[in-house]
């Protein structure tokens, strides 16, 4: 049976493709030093419910500070 460009992808395959795509994006972000925000929020909700959940901008800034020292650039 020939498939055309307008054929629908079965629901099961679509969900599998979405999972693979999310994993690829997550891997790319981790390679660049940017942890996955969704996983971080899930972790906070499960393990540290007393902590406030930061918005994405705050989360990103915290990750940059943790990676690069947060005190600006320095030599040596």
Backbone as JSON Lines, residues from 0, in Angstrom:
{"i":0,"aa":"X","n":[0.84,-1.18,0.0],"ca":[0.0,0.0,0.0],"c":[0.88,1.24,0.0]}
{"i":1,"aa":"X","n":[0.65,2.1,-0.91],"ca":[1.45,3.33,-1.03],"c":[0.89,4.39,-0.09]}
{"i":2,"aa":"X","n":[1.8,5.13,0.52],"ca":[1.35,6.22,1.4],"c":[1.53,7.53,0.67]}
{"i":3,"aa":"X","n":[0.63,8.43,0.94],"ca":[0.72,9.75,0.32],"c":[1.22,10.74,1.36]}
{"i":4,"aa":"X","n":[1.58,11.91,0.92],"ca":[2.07,12.94,1.82],"c":[1.02,13.45,2.78]}
{"i":5,"aa":"X","n":[-0.25,13.18,2.49],"ca":[-1.32,13.67,3.36],"c":[-1.84,12.59,4.3]}
{"i":6,"aa":"X","n":[-1.21,11.41,4.3],"ca":[-1.66,10.32,5.16],"c":[-1.44,10.68,6.62]}
{"i":7,"aa":"X","n":[-2.38,10.32,7.46],"ca":[-2.27,10.6,8.89],"c":[-1.35,9.59,9.55]}
{"i":8,"aa":"X","n":[-0.63,10.06,10.54],"ca":[0.24,9.18,11.32],"c":[-0.63,8.58,12.43]}
{"i":9,"aa":"X","n":[-0.6,7.27,12.61],"ca":[-1.39,6.67,13.68],"c":[-1.04,7.27,15.04]}
{"i":10,"aa":"X","n":[-2.04,7.34,15.92],"ca":[-1.87,8.0,17.22],"c":[-0.7,7.43,18.02]}
{"i":11,"aa":"X","n":[-0.55,6.11,18.03],"ca":[0.55,5.51,18.78],"c":[1.91,5.94,18.26]}
{"i":12,"aa":"X","n":[2.04,6.0,16.96],"ca":[3.32,6.44,16.36],"c":[3.56,7.91,16.65]}
{"i":13,"aa":"X","n":[2.49,8.71,16.62],"ca":[2.64,10.14,16.89],"c":[3.16,10.37,18.31]}
{"i":14,"aa":"X","n":[2.61,9.65,19.28],"ca":[3.06,9.79,20.66],"c":[4.51,9.35,20.8]}
{"i":15,"aa":"X","n":[4.89,8.3,20.11],"ca":[6.27,7.82,20.16],"c":[7.22,8.86,19.56]}
{"i":16,"aa":"X","n":[6.83,9.46,18.45],"ca":[7.66,10.5,17.83],"c":[7.79,11.71,18.76]}
{"i":17,"aa":"X","n":[6.71,12.08,19.43],"ca":[6.77,13.21,20.37],"c":[7.74,12.91,21.52]}
{"i":18,"aa":"X","n":[7.71,11.69,22.06],"ca":[8.62,11.31,23.14],"c":[10.07,11.36,22.68]}
{"i":19,"aa":"X","n":[10.32,10.84,21.48],"ca":[11.68,10.86,20.93],"c":[12.15,12.3,20.74]}
{"i":20,"aa":"X","n":[11.27,13.14,20.2],"ca":[11.63,14.55,19.97],"c":[11.95,15.24,21.3]}
{"i":21,"aa":"X","n":[11.12,15.02,22.33],"ca":[11.37,15.64,23.64],"c":[12.7,15.19,24.22]}
{"i":22,"aa":"X","n":[13.03,13.91,24.05],"ca":[14.31,13.4,24.55],"c":[15.49,14.05,23.8]}
{"i":23,"aa":"X","n":[15.33,14.22,22.49],"ca":[16.4,14.87,21.71],"c":[16.6,16.31,22.15]}
{"i":24,"aa":"X","n":[15.51,17.04,22.36],"ca":[15.61,18.43,22.82],"c":[16.24,18.48,24.2]}
{"i":25,"aa":"X","n":[15.82,17.58,25.1],"ca":[16.39,17.54,26.43],"c":[17.89,17.25,26.38]}
{"i":26,"aa":"X","n":[18.29,16.31,25.55],"ca":[19.7,15.97,25.4],"c":[20.5,17.16,24.88]}
{"i":27,"aa":"X","n":[19.95,17.85,23.89],"ca":[20.64,19.02,23.34],"c":[20.81,20.1,24.4]}
{"i":28,"aa":"X","n":[19.78,20.33,25.18],"ca":[19.87,21.33,26.25],"c":[20.9,20.94,27.3]}
{"i":29,"aa":"X","n":[20.91,19.67,27.67],"ca":[21.89,19.22,28.66],"c":[23.31,19.35,28.14]}
{"i":30,"aa":"X","n":[23.49,19.12,26.84],"ca":[24.83,19.27,26.24],"c":[25.3,20.72,26.33]}
{"i":31,"aa":"X","n":[24.36,21.64,26.29],"ca":[24.69,23.07,26.37],"c":[24.71,23.56,27.81]}
{"i":32,"aa":"X","n":[24.41,22.68,28.76],"ca":[24.43,23.07,30.15],"c":[23.13,23.66,30.65]}
{"i":33,"aa":"X","n":[22.04,23.45,29.94],"ca":[20.74,23.97,30.36],"c":[19.86,22.79,30.76]}
{"i":34,"aa":"X","n":[19.66,22.56,32.05],"ca":[18.81,21.46,32.48],"c":[17.37,21.67,32.02]}
{"i":35,"aa":"X","n":[16.61,20.61,31.99],"ca":[15.23,20.65,31.53],"c":[14.33,21.24,32.61]}
{"i":36,"aa":"X","n":[13.66,22.33,32.31],"ca":[12.8,23.02,33.27],"c":[11.65,22.14,33.74]}
{"i":37,"aa":"X","n":[11.02,21.42,32.82],"ca":[9.89,20.57,33.2],"c":[10.31,19.49,34.2]}
{"i":38,"aa":"X","n":[11.46,18.88,33.97],"ca":[11.95,17.88,34.92],"c":[12.28,18.51,36.27]}
{"i":39,"aa":"X","n":[12.82,19.72,36.24],"ca":[13.15,20.43,37.47],"c":[11.88,20.72,38.28]}
{"i":40,"aa":"X","n":[10.85,21.2,37.6],"ca":[9.58,21.49,38.28],"c":[8.99,20.21,38.86]}
{"i":41,"aa":"X","n":[9.01,19.14,38.09],"ca":[8.5,17.85,38.57],"c":[9.27,17.4,39.81]}
{"i":42,"aa":"X","n":[10.59,17.54,39.77],"ca":[11.43,17.16,40.92],"c":[11.06,17.99,42.15]}
{"i":43,"aa":"X","n":[10.92,19.31,41.97],"ca":[10.56,20.15,43.11],"c":[9.21,19.76,43.7]}
{"i":44,"aa":"X","n":[8.25,19.5,42.84],"ca":[6.91,19.14,43.32],"c":[6.92,17.82,44.08]}
{"i":45,"aa":"X","n":[7.71,16.86,43.61],"ca":[7.74,15.54,44.25],"c":[8.62,15.5,45.5]}
{"i":46,"aa":"X","n":[9.8,16.09,45.42],"ca":[10.79,15.94,46.49],"c":[10.86,17.12,47.45]}
{"i":47,"aa":"X","n":[10.49,18.31,47.0],"ca":[10.61,19.52,47.81],"c":[9.36,20.38,47.69]}
{"i":48,"aa":"X","n":[8.2,19.87,48.12],"ca":[6.95,20.62,47.94],"c":[6.92,21.94,48.72]}
{"i":49,"aa":"X","n":[7.79,22.1,49.7],"ca":[7.79,23.34,50.48],"c":[8.49,24.48,49.75]}
{"i":50,"aa":"X","n":[9.29,24.17,48.76],"ca":[10.02,25.21,48.02],"c":[9.12,25.85,46.95]}
{"i":51,"aa":"X","n":[9.28,27.16,46.75],"ca":[8.54,27.8,45.66],"c":[9.12,27.39,44.31]}
{"i":52,"aa":"X","n":[8.28,27.31,43.31],"ca":[8.72,26.93,41.97],"c":[9.03,28.21,41.19]}
{"i":53,"aa":"X","n":[10.28,28.39,40.78],"ca":[10.63,29.61,40.05],"c":[10.07,29.6,38.62]}
{"i":54,"aa":"X","n":[9.88,30.79,38.07],"ca":[9.49,30.85,36.67],"c":[10.7,30.48,35.81]}
{"i":55,"aa":"X","n":[10.47,30.32,34.5],"ca":[11.55,29.84,33.64],"c":[12.74,30.81,33.62]}
{"i":56,"aa":"X","n":[12.46,32.12,33.59],"ca":[13.55,33.11,33.53],"c":[14.44,33.01,34.77]}
{"i":57,"aa":"X","n":[13.83,32.87,35.93],"ca":[14.59,32.73,37.17],"c":[15.38,31.43,37.16]}
{"i":58,"aa":"X","n":[14.75,30.34,36.75],"ca":[15.41,29.05,36.65],"c":[16.63,29.15,35.73]}
{"i":59,"aa":"X","n":[16.46,29.77,34.56],"ca":[17.55,29.9,33.6],"c":[18.71,30.7,34.2]}
{"i":60,"aa":"X","n":[18.39,31.81,34.86],"ca":[19.42,32.63,35.49],"c":[20.16,31.85,36.57]}
{"i":61,"aa":"X","n":[19.43,31.09,37.39],"ca":[20.07,30.27,38.42],"c":[21.01,29.24,37.81]}
{"i":62,"aa":"X","n":[20.62,28.62,36.73],"ca":[21.46,27.62,36.08],"c":[22.71,28.27,35.49]}
{"i":63,"aa":"X","n":[22.55,29.45,34.9],"ca":[23.73,30.15,34.37],"c":[24.68,30.53,35.5]}
{"i":64,"aa":"X","n":[24.12,31.04,36.6],"ca":[24.97,31.41,37.74],"c":[25.7,30.2,38.29]}
{"i":65,"aa":"X","n":[25.01,29.06,38.37],"ca":[25.63,27.85,38.88],"c":[26.75,27.38,37.95]}
{"i":66,"aa":"X","n":[26.54,27.55,36.66],"ca":[27.54,27.07,35.71],"c":[28.74,28.01,35.58]}
{"i":67,"aa":"X","n":[28.45,29.31,35.54],"ca":[29.52,30.27,35.25],"c":[29.98,31.05,36.47]}
{"i":68,"aa":"X","n":[29.48,30.75,37.63],"ca":[29.96,31.42,38.84],"c":[29.13,32.6,39.29]}
{"i":69,"aa":"X","n":[28.31,33.17,38.44],"ca":[27.4,34.22,38.82],"c":[28.03,35.55,39.19]}
{"i":70,"aa":"X","n":[29.3,35.64,39.33],"ca":[29.93,36.89,39.75],"c":[30.51,37.66,38.57]}
{"i":71,"aa":"X","n":[30.02,37.44,37.39],"ca":[30.61,38.08,36.24],"c":[31.77,37.26,35.73]}
{"i":72,"aa":"X","n":[32.46,37.8,34.79],"ca":[33.59,37.07,34.22],"c":[34.85,37.4,34.99]}
{"i":73,"aa":"X","n":[35.67,36.41,35.11],"ca":[36.92,36.62,35.82],"c":[38.04,35.91,35.07]}
{"i":74,"aa":"X","n":[39.2,36.39,35.29],"ca":[40.36,35.79,34.65],"c":[41.09,34.97,35.71]}
{"i":75,"aa":"X","n":[41.21,33.68,35.47],"ca":[41.94,32.78,36.37],"c":[41.2,32.47,37.6]}
